[in-house]
């Protein structure tokens, strides 16, 4: 009999694929439609044999007014008839979707699965069985193909995600309806499934039947096999991408950093580019730092890979989810757009953000002085000490010394600015400070707030460089200013 065949097929799936254990509490998500009602009855047949405990869950989306309420009452009566524990919840999904400016179907799915997860979290069940069928899987794959998709989309509906599992994915909708008719079990029809203005309804009512009748009677099985293969391939590529991220990416104070060349050629320069892996790496890196909703498209991923190539030094690329990719010399820094100080030349909402400028006057006495610079989270200590003859220019522990007698005019600690020129000790002439910092591999983003000490109109010291030639100690020096730095 058809009933026993379906029950036997489901029993095999529950034991081999989903590993249902005796004593486990399984909640069945019952909407009132044919598929979910059939799943409930099939599980009722098997619960004694397999030893699991069955409960019923229903979520009322309140999208169809009194019809939605009638669905809930129908499911409640069905649970009561079989003496099953019943859990229900509801939400005004349409209002939530409008408030969040979200797709109605996405908002409904999120609300429904949030309710399911709450049942698991509260201990009312260990897993949720959902009644997606082979037809649902085929329709999903076709919808993704028509919208444009990659391997992940071709994977269609996954058999299990977290605490949710789908044991009917190898059964056809017509089989389940025949089973219910044989059991003389009524169900509820959702009239929105007949609304042909919706793509999913058109695929169900027109496209899939047309393909079955005119081109391939086994299209649902073939699409199911395609989805399974796509999931296997996607799992492998994702694992490879995760492995490369673990080997190549490093956590930065404001995001994740990865060499641009390594992103383009994840296994080294001697290998060909691997865009399939590179794009998955990018998606995963963005997911790790993203704090706002936003979906990366194929266009975004192509733009990001192009950004990893030559010609983008010192630029940023804006991505959905309030994410930016910053080109930092040979690296890409993937970070939330709001993190860190304002960036010079960065466009946000059509406006240029000013540099992270600072300037603090320095007033020295016999005890020296200390300046705190919150813009770069550092404090600088200036100590005045006697300087014996033949002492080296640079002291211990990275300290830098300046001839106090040569410091003339007001002293100020400020950030590097466009047009600055500097002549470090040991150089025959002055150079653009930008060039000197690039030689030290200081990126544009660090240069924005790079500290320099000025004496009058002259630059006496730049972090990381020798002191200016005209302020360096010599045999005539008697007192010096020692500069040290520490993090706040």
C-alpha positions in Angstrom: 0.0 0.0 0.0 1.1 3.6 -0.7 0.8 4.5 3.0 3.2 1.8 4.1 5.7 2.6 1.3 5.8 6.3 2.3 6.2 5.4 6.0 9.0 2.9 5.2 10.8 5.5 3.1 10.5 8.1 5.8 11.6 5.6 8.5 14.8 4.9 6.5 15.5 8.6 6.1 14.9 9.3 9.8 17.3 6.6 10.9 20.1 6.7 8.3 20.2 10.4 7.2 18.9 12.3 10.2 19.9 9.9 13.0 16.7 10.2 15.1 17.3 8.7 18.5 14.8 7.0 20.9 13.5 9.5 23.5 14.2 12.5 21.3 11.6 15.3 21.3 10.7 16.2 17.7 8.5 19.2 16.9 6.6 19.0 13.6 6.1 22.4 12.0 2.5 22.2 10.8 1.0 25.0 8.8 -2.2 23.2 8.0 -1.3 22.6 4.4 -1.2 19.1 2.9 2.5 18.6 3.1 2.9 19.4 6.8 -0.3 17.5 7.7 1.0 14.4 5.8 4.4 14.7 7.6 2.6 14.8 11.0 0.6 11.6 10.2 3.6 9.8 8.9 5.6 10.6 12.0 2.7 9.5 14.1 2.9 6.1 12.4 6.6 5.8 13.2 6.9 7.3 16.7 6.3 4.0 18.5 8.7 2.1 16.3 11.5 4.7 16.6 10.7 5.8 20.1 10.7 9.6 19.7 8.3 12.0 21.3 6.2 14.2 19.0 5.0 17.7 19.5 3.3 20.2 17.1 4.4 23.7 16.3 2.4 26.3 14.4 3.4 29.9 13.5 0.6 32.3 12.5 2.0 35.0 10.2 -1.3 37.0 10.3 -1.0 37.6 6.6 -4.5 36.4 5.6 -6.6 37.7 8.5 -9.4 35.2 9.5 -8.0 32.5 7.2 -4.7 32.6 9.1 -6.6 32.3 12.4 -8.6 29.4 11.0 -5.4 27.6 10.0 -4.1 27.9 13.6 -7.4 26.5 15.0 -7.3 23.6 12.5 -3.8 22.6 13.6 -4.7 23.0 17.3 -7.6 20.6 16.8 -5.4 18.2 14.9 -2.9 18.1 17.7 -5.6 17.7 20.3 -7.1 14.8 18.3 -3.8 12.9 18.6 -3.1 14.0 22.2 0.0 16.0 21.1 1.6 18.9 22.9 0.8 22.1 20.9 2.9 25.2 20.7 1.8 28.3 18.7 3.0 31.8 18.2 2.1 34.7 15.9 3.4 38.0 14.6 2.3 40.8 12.3 4.8 39.9 9.6 3.6 42.4 7.1 4.1 45.3 9.6 7.5 44.1 10.5 8.6 43.7 6.8 7.3 47.3 6.1 9.2 48.7 9.1 12.4 46.9 8.2 11.9 47.5 4.5 12.4 43.8 4.0 11.0 41.3 1.5 7.7 39.9 2.9 8.7 36.3 2.3 12.1 36.8 3.9 10.5 38.5 6.9 8.0 35.7 7.3 10.7 33.0 7.1 12.9 34.8 9.7 10.0 35.2 12.1 8.9 31.5 11.7 12.4 30.1 12.2 13.0 32.4 15.1 10.0 30.8 16.8 11.2 27.3 15.9 14.6 28.1 17.5 12.9 29.4 20.6 11.3 26.0 21.1 14.7 24.3 20.9 16.3 26.8 23.2 13.6 26.4 25.8 13.9 22.6 25.8 10.4 22.0 24.4 12.0 19.9 21.6 15.5 19.0 20.3 14.8 19.4 16.6 12.1 20.7 14.2 10.8 18.7 11.3 9.7 20.8 8.3 7.7 19.5 5.4 9.6 20.7 2.3 9.2 18.2 -0.6 11.0 17.3 -3.7 8.7 19.7 -5.6 9.7 22.5 -3.2 13.3 21.7 -3.9 12.9 21.7 -7.7 10.9 24.9 -7.6 13.6 26.6 -5.5 16.4 25.5 -7.8 14.5 26.8 -10.8 13.7 30.1 -9.1 17.4 30.6 -8.3 18.4 29.8 -11.8 16.0 32.3 -13.2 17.1 35.0 -10.8 20.8 34.2 -11.4 22.7 32.0 -9.0 26.0 30.2 -8.3 26.7 26.9 -6.7 25.2 27.9 -3.3 21.9 28.7 -4.9 21.9 25.6 -7.0 22.1 23.7 -3.8 18.5 24.6 -3.2 16.9 23.5 0.1 19.3 21.8 2.4 18.2 18.6 4.2 19.3 19.9 7.6 20.4 23.3 8.9 21.1 23.6 12.6 18.1 22.2 14.6 15.8 22.1 11.5 15.6 19.1 9.3 13.5 18.2 6.2 12.7 14.5 5.9 10.3 14.8 2.9 12.8 16.2 0.3 12.7 12.9 -1.6 8.9 12.7 -1.7 6.6 14.3 -4.3 3.7 16.5 -3.4 1.2 14.3 -5.3 2.3 11.3 -3.3 1.6 13.1 0.0 -1.9 14.2 -1.2 -2.7 10.7 -2.3 -1.7 9.5 1.2 -3.9 12.0 2.9 -6.9 11.1 0.7 -6.3 7.5 1.5 -6.3 8.4 5.2 -9.4 10.6 4.7 -7.5 13.4 6.3 -8.5 17.0 5.2 -6.0 19.9 5.1 -6.1 23.6 4.6 -5.4 25.3 1.2 -3.4 28.6 1.2 -5.0 30.6 -1.6 -1.8 32.8 -1.9 -0.2 29.7 -3.5 -2.5 30.3 -6.4 -1.5 33.9 -6.9 0.3 33.8 -10.3 1.7 37.3 -9.8 4.3 35.6 -7.6 7.2 33.9 -9.4 7.1 30.8 -7.1 3.4 30.3 -7.8 4.1 30.5 -11.6 6.9 28.0 -11.4 4.7 25.6 -9.5 1.6 26.0 -11.6 3.1 26.5 -15.1 6.8 26.0 -15.5 7.5 22.8 -13.7 4.4 21.0 -15.2 5.4 22.3 -18.6 8.9 20.9 -18.3 7.6 17.5 -17.0 5.1 17.2 -19.8 7.1 18.5 -22.7 10.8 18.0 -21.9 11.6 15.7 -19.0 9.2 13.8 -16.9 11.9 13.2 -14.2 12.9 16.9 -14.0 12.2 17.0 -10.2 14.6 14.1 -9.6 17.2 15.5 -11.9 17.1 18.9 -10.2 17.3 17.2 -6.9 20.4 15.3 -8.0 21.9 18.6 -9.3 21.2 20.3 -6.0 22.9 17.5 -4.1 26.0 17.7 -6.3 26.1 21.5 -6.0 26.0 21.2 -2.2 28.9 18.7 -2.2 31.0 20.9 -4.5 30.1 24.1 -2.5 31.1 22.4 0.7 34.5 21.5 -0.7 35.2 24.9 -2.1 34.1 26.6 1.1 36.4 24.3 3.1 39.3 25.2 0.9 38.5 28.9 1.2 38.4 28.6 5.0 41.7 26.8 5.0 43.3 29.6 3.0 41.8 32.3 5.2 43.3 30.6 8.3 46.7 30.5 6.6 46.7 34.0 5.1 44.4 36.4 6.9 45.3 38.2 10.2 43.1 40.1 12.6 43.8 43.8 12.6 42.8 46.3 15.3 39.8 47.3 13.2 39.2 44.3 10.8 40.8 41.5 8.9 44.0 41.9 6.8 45.1 39.8 3.9 47.8 40.3 1.3 46.2 41.3 -2.0 48.4 38.9 -4.1 47.5 36.0 -1.8 43.8 36.7 -2.2 44.2 36.5 -6.0 46.5 33.5 -5.9 45.6 31.7 -2.6 48.3 29.0 -3.1 51.1 31.3 -4.1 52.4 33.2 -7.1 53.5 30.0 -8.9 49.9 28.9 -9.2 47.2 30.2 -11.4 44.5 32.5 -10.0 41.6 30.7 -8.4 38.6 33.1 -8.5 36.2 30.4 -7.2 38.3 30.2 -4.0 39.1 33.9 -3.9 35.4 35.0 -4.0 34.5 32.6 -1.3 37.4 33.9 0.8 36.1 37.5 0.3 32.5 36.5 1.3 33.7 34.8 4.4 36.0 37.7 5.4 33.1 40.1 5.0 30.8 37.9 7.0 33.3 37.8 9.8 33.4 41.6 10.3 29.9 42.6 9.1 27.6 44.1 11.7 24.8 45.4 9.4 22.5 43.5 6.9 23.6 43.5 3.3 24.0 41.0 0.5 27.1 40.7 -1.7 26.3 40.1 -5.3 28.5 38.7 -8.1 29.2 42.3 -9.2 30.5 43.2 -5.7 32.8 40.2 -5.6 34.2 40.9 -9.1 34.8 44.5 -8.1 36.6 43.4 -4.9 38.9 41.0 -6.8 39.7 43.8 -9.3 40.5 46.0 -6.3 43.1 43.5 -5.2 45.0 44.0 -8.5 47.4 46.9 -9.3 46.4 50.6 -9.5 44.3 50.9 -6.3 46.9 51.9 -3.7 45.4 54.2 -1.0 41.8 53.7 -2.1 38.7 52.2 -0.6 35.9 50.1 -1.9 32.4 50.3 -0.3 30.4 47.1 0.0 26.9 46.3 1.3 26.5 45.8 5.1 28.5 48.9 6.0 31.7 47.3 4.9 34.7 48.8 3.3 37.8 47.3 1.8 40.9 49.5 2.2 44.0 49.1 0.0 46.8 49.4 2.4 50.1 49.1 0.5 50.2 45.4 -0.5 47.4 44.4 1.8 43.6 44.5 1.8 42.0 45.5 5.1 38.3 44.4 5.3 36.6 46.3 8.1 33.3 47.9 9.2 32.9 51.3 7.6 32.5 53.0 11.0 35.6 51.6 12.6 38.7 53.7 13.2 39.4 57.4 12.7 38.1 59.3 9.7 40.1 58.6 6.6 41.6 61.3 4.3 39.9 61.4 1.0 37.3 58.8 1.8 33.9 59.4 0.2 30.9 58.7 2.4 27.4 59.7 1.3 28.9 61.9 -1.4 31.0 64.0 0.9 34.8 63.9 1.6 35.7 63.1 5.2 38.5 65.4 6.6 41.8 63.9 7.8 42.2 62.9 11.4 44.0 66.2 12.1 45.6 67.2 15.4 48.0 69.7 16.7 49.1 70.1 20.3 51.5 72.9 21.6 54.5 71.7 23.5 55.8 73.7 26.4 59.0 72.5 27.9 60.5 73.3 31.3 63.3 71.6 33.3 61.0 68.6 34.0 60.0 68.2 30.3 56.4 67.5 29.3 53.9 64.8 28.4 51.4 65.0 25.6 48.5 62.7 25.1 47.2 62.3 21.6 43.9 60.4 21.7 43.5 60.6 17.9 46.3 57.9 17.6 45.9 56.4 21.1 49.4 57.4 22.1 51.2 59.5 24.7 54.6 61.2 24.0 57.0 62.0 26.8 59.6 64.7 26.4 62.4 64.6 28.9 65.1 67.3 29.2 68.5 65.9 30.3 72.2 66.8 30.3 74.1 65.5 27.3 77.7 64.5 27.7 80.0 64.9 24.7 80.3 62.0 22.2 76.9 60.6 23.2 75.0 58.8 20.4 72.1 60.5 18.7 69.6 57.8 19.5 69.3 56.5 23.0 68.2 53.2 24.3 64.7 51.7 24.0 64.0 53.5 20.8 64.3 56.9 22.4 65.1 59.9 20.1 67.0 62.9 21.1 67.0 66.5 19.9 69.5 69.3 20.7 67.5 71.5 23.1 69.5 74.6 22.2 68.6 74.3 18.5 64.9 74.1 19.1 63.7 77.7 18.3 60.2 79.1 18.1 57.0 77.5 19.3 57.0 73.7 19.5 54.0 71.6 18.4 53.2 68.0 17.9 50.9 67.5 14.9 49.9 65.1 12.3 51.7 64.8 8.9 50.2 67.1 6.3 50.3 67.3 2.5 53.4 69.2 1.2 55.5 68.5 4.3 59.3 68.3 3.6 61.9 66.8 5.9 65.7 66.4 5.9 66.6 63.5 8.3 70.2 63.4 9.7 72.3 61.6 7.1 70.5 62.9 4.1 72.1 65.6 1.9 68.9 67.5 1.2 65.2 67.6 2.1 62.6 65.3 0.6 58.9 65.1 0.6 57.8 63.5 3.8 55.4 61.4 1.8 58.3 59.8 -0.1 60.3 59.2 3.1 57.3 57.5 4.8 56.6 55.3 1.8 60.3 54.2 1.9 59.5 53.0 5.4 56.3 51.2 4.2 54.0 53.6 6.0 50.7 53.5 4.1 48.5 56.4 3.2 46.1 55.5 6.0 48.8 55.6 8.6 50.3 58.8 7.2 47.0 60.6 7.8 47.7 60.8 11.5 51.5 60.2 11.5 53.0 62.3 14.3 55.7 65.0 13.6 57.3 67.6 15.9 57.7 71.1 14.6 60.0 73.9 15.8 58.7 77.1 14.3 58.1 76.3 10.7 60.6 73.5 10.5 60.0 69.8 11.2 62.4 68.6 13.9 61.3 65.0 14.2 59.1 62.4 12.5 58.2 59.1 14.1 60.2 56.3 12.8 62.8 58.5 11.1 66.2 60.0 12.3 65.8 63.5 13.8 66.2 66.5 11.4 69.8 67.2 10.5 69.6 70.8 11.9 68.4 69.6 15.3 70.7 66.6 15.8 73.1 66.6 18.8 76.8 67.2 18.1 79.9 67.8 20.2 78.6 71.2 21.3 75.3 69.9 22.6 74.8 70.3 26.4 71.1 69.5 26.9 68.8 67.4 24.8 65.1 66.5 24.6 64.5 62.7 24.8 61.3 61.6 23.1 59.6 58.3 24.1 56.2 57.0 23.1 53.7 54.6 24.7 50.2 53.4 24.0 47.3 54.9 25.9 
